[in-house]
Amino acid sequence: MIESLINSFSDKYRWHYECQKDTCPTPEQDINSGLCDLFAEEVKKHYPQTIIHYDEDLDHCYCEIDGLFYDAENPKGVKSPELMVFLGDLSCI
């Protein structure tokens, strides 16, 4: 569903990753490492029914569409936020 947005978003914000000292090994982790709010807004532009959630503990935004939860690392959606992968192995934060 949102898989097609990841590459275009990543290309658009390439400068952001290049300015960071430690970049993540994947574009999906780069997005979730500081650009998750902007990515969630981009998803909402394409899917207006999107509900954007914010997890204070993780300082992370993610999307809910039709009962499934999405972000750059979970582009196929999962049934619960607890099932989401977040920053892979955390090596890039």
ABEGO torsion letter per residue (X at the ends): XAAAAAAAAAAAAAAAAAABABBBABAAAAAABGAAAAAAAAAAAABAABBBBBBAAAGBBBBBBGGBBBBAABAAEBABAAABBBGEAGAAX
